[in-house]
């Protein structure tokens, strides 16, 4: 590598089917990487695609945004994971598991490849061998001269079994410097708790920074022992846009509070879910919330 990466995104890449039948880029790691690349940071994706049309379409979408794909492998004889209505109600969600869960620990880049931030998606914690790859990526982040970040995704994956969810997530949370989750994720883990209580409980499990997107689109940021609240006037169209922009700010050494404000402005600018159509610039700053 000629220079250090800003981001190393590790985890899942998929095709996502929306409620109206559209096929878009899916998978937490892939979508986070797409937004990060659109915001101008040097991003590499570590994941596995199937040997099918869905995998080829995902690769094209990521190449268009100049995500570095030397560690995006095609698994011979396997299909690309497909999600059906992941933004919908729990009974409407379905996943056809595929190649991304076959990612192995020994397929991570060597630690000589440095990155300011290593971002891991929670879906990869669901089964082996992807679980070991995801945990390994988090624990090796410091060896890459950077920090670690975890996208929780508890509601999407394990909304029926909170005890098992916590058991699976605890090692990842203890290894993560920062975590992003939604209010629905918090409820899947802790039941009907207040959002502020949820960020406190998450912080007790390890991360110094906790970024929680509330049901109305607002954000709670816990930085060490303090919680900051930012109001929103709409729910983001793409659930990955806000966390991606927040972590872009952290990788660029922006203060966490400013990174949270910038992330909300970016999320408002994204008008549809999926891979951004072209590189973005953050909208001009609005008055402080």
Residue pairs with C-beta under 8 A, 6 or more apart in sequence:
1 112
1 113
1 114
3 42
4 42
4 114
4 115
4 116
4 145
5 42
5 43
5 44
5 68
5 113
5 114
5 115
5 116
6 36
6 41
6 42
6 43
6 115
6 116
6 117
6 248
6 251
6 252
7 33
7 36
7 41
7 42
7 43
7 44
7 115
7 116
7 117
7 118
7 119
7 247
7 248
7 251
8 43
8 44
8 46
8 109
8 113
8 115
8 117
8 118
8 119
8 137
8 144
8 146
9 29
9 30
9 32
9 33
9 36
9 43
9 44
9 45
9 46
9 47
9 119
9 120
9 121
10 29
10 45
10 46
10 47
10 103
10 108
10 118
10 119
10 120
10 121
10 124
10 133
10 134
10 137
11 27
11 28
11 29
11 46
11 47
11 100
11 103
11 120
11 121
11 123
11 124
11 130
11 134
11 151
12 27
12 28
12 29
12 30
12 47
12 81
12 100
12 101
12 121
12 123
12 124
12 130
13 25
13 26
13 27
13 29
13 30
13 45
13 47
13 48
13 49
13 58
13 62
13 72
13 80
13 81
13 100
14 25
14 26
14 27
14 30
14 54
14 58
14 80
14 81
14 82
14 83
14 98
14 100
15 23
15 24
15 25
15 26
15 54
15 57
15 58
15 80
15 81
15 82
15 83
16 23
16 24
16 25
16 26
16 27
16 82
16 83
16 86
16 273
16 274
17 23
17 82
17 83
17 84
17 85
18 24
18 85
18 87
18 273
19 85
19 87
19 88
19 92
22 274
23 54
23 57
24 273
24 274
24 275
25 31
25 34
25 57
25 58
25 61
25 62
25 274
25 275
26 81
26 82
26 83
26 86
27 47
27 58
27 81
27 83
27 100
27 121
27 123
28 121
28 122
28 123
28 151
28 153
28 240
29 45
29 46
29 47
29 119
29 120
29 121
29 124
29 151
30 45
30 47
30 58
30 62
31 238
31 240
31 244
31 274
31 275
32 119
32 121
32 151
32 240
32 243
32 244
32 247
33 43
33 44
33 45
33 62
33 67
33 119
34 61
34 62
34 65
34 67
34 275
34 276
35 238
35 240
35 241
35 244
35 245
35 248
35 266
35 270
35 276
36 43
36 119
36 244
36 247
36 248
36 251
37 43
37 62
37 65
37 66
37 67
37 279
38 65
38 276
38 278
38 279
38 280
39 244
39 245
39 248
39 266
39 279
39 280
39 281
39 282
40 279
40 281
41 248
41 251
41 252
42 68
43 67
43 68
44 67
44 68
44 69
44 70
44 71
44 109
44 113
44 115
45 62
45 67
45 68
45 69
45 71
45 72
46 71
46 72
46 103
46 107
46 108
46 109
46 133
46 137
47 71
47 72
47 73
47 100
47 103
48 72
48 73
48 74
48 75
48 78
48 99
48 100
48 102
48 103
48 107
49 55
49 58
49 59
49 72
49 73
49 74
49 75
49 80
49 99
49 100
50 74
50 75
50 78
50 79
50 80
50 81
50 98
50 99
51 74
51 75
51 76
51 77
51 78
51 79
52 79
52 80
54 79
54 80
54 82
55 74
55 79
55 80
55 99
58 80
59 69
59 72
61 274
61 275
62 69
62 72
62 275
63 69
64 275
65 275
65 276
65 279
71 107
71 108
71 109
73 107
74 99
75 99
75 102
78 98
78 99
78 102
79 96
79 98
79 99
80 98
80 99
80 100
81 95
81 96
81 97
81 98
81 99
81 100
81 101
82 95
82 96
82 98
83 93
83 94
83 95
84 92
84 93
84 94
84 95
84 96
85 92
85 93
85 94
86 93
86 95
86 156
87 239
87 273
90 155
90 159
90 160
93 156
100 123
100 124
100 130
101 124
101 126
101 127
101 129
101 130
102 129
102 130
103 124
103 129
103 130
103 133
104 129
104 132
104 133
105 129
105 132
105 133
105 136
107 133
108 133
108 136
108 137
108 140
111 140
111 143
111 144
113 144
114 144
114 145
114 146
115 141
115 144
115 145
115 146
116 145
116 146
116 147
116 251
116 252
117 141
117 146
117 147
117 148
117 149
117 247
117 250
117 251
118 137
118 138
118 140
118 141
118 144
118 146
118 147
118 148
118 149
119 149
119 150
119 151
119 247
120 134
120 137
120 138
120 148
120 149
120 150
120 151
120 172
120 176
121 134
121 151
121 153
122 150
122 151
122 152
122 153
122 154
122 156
122 157
122 169
122 172
123 153
123 156
123 157
124 130
124 131
124 133
124 134
125 131
125 134
125 135
125 168
125 169
125 172
126 157
126 158
126 168
131 168
134 172
135 171
135 172
135 175
137 148
138 148
138 150
138 172
138 175
138 176
139 148
139 175
141 147
141 148
141 177
142 148
146 251
147 177
147 178
147 250
148 175
148 176
148 177
148 178
149 176
149 177
149 178
149 179
149 180
149 247
149 250
150 172
150 173
150 175
150 176
150 178
150 179
150 180
150 207
151 179
151 180
151 181
151 240
151 243
152 169
152 179
152 180
152 181
152 182
152 185
153 181
153 185
154 165
154 169
154 181
154 185
154 186
154 188
154 189
155 182
155 184
155 185
155 187
155 188
156 185
157 165
158 164
158 165
158 168
158 188
159 184
159 188
162 188
162 189
162 190
162 191
165 188
165 189
166 189
169 189
169 205
170 205
173 179
173 202
173 205
173 206
173 207
174 205
174 206
175 206
176 206
176 207
177 207
177 208
177 209
178 207
178 208
178 209
178 210
178 211
178 247
178 250
179 202
179 207
179 209
179 210
179 211
180 211
180 212
180 213
180 242
180 243
180 246
180 247
181 198
181 202
181 210
181 211
181 212
181 213
182 212
182 213
182 214
182 215
182 239
183 195
183 198
183 212
183 213
183 214
183 215
184 215
186 193
186 195
186 198
186 199
186 201
186 202
186 212
187 193
187 198
189 198
189 201
189 202
190 197
190 198
190 201
193 201
195 212
195 214
195 220
196 220
196 227
198 212
199 210
199 212
199 220
199 222
199 227
200 222
200 227
202 210
202 212
202 222
203 210
203 222
208 223
208 224
209 221
209 222
209 223
209 250
209 256
210 220
210 221
210 222
211 219
211 220
211 221
211 242
211 243
211 246
211 260
211 263
212 219
212 220
212 221
212 222
213 219
213 236
213 239
213 242
213 243
214 220
214 232
215 235
216 232
216 235
217 232
217 233
217 234
217 235
217 236
217 264
217 267
218 229
218 230
218 231
218 232
219 229
219 230
219 232
219 242
219 260
219 263
219 264
220 227
220 228
220 229
220 230
221 227
221 228
221 230
221 256
221 257
221 260
222 228
223 256
223 257
228 257
228 260
230 260
230 261
230 264
230 289
231 289
232 264
232 268
234 268
236 242
236 267
236 268
236 270
237 267
237 270
237 271
237 272
237 273
238 267
238 270
238 272
238 273
238 274
239 273
241 263
241 266
241 267
241 270
242 263
242 264
242 266
242 267
243 263
244 263
244 266
245 259
245 262
245 263
245 266
245 267
245 282
246 259
246 260
246 262
246 263
247 259
248 259
249 256
249 258
249 259
249 260
249 262
249 263
250 256
250 259
254 262
261 285
261 288
261 289
262 282
262 285
264 289
265 282
265 283
265 285
265 286
266 280
266 282
266 283
268 283
269 280
269 282
269 283
270 276
270 280
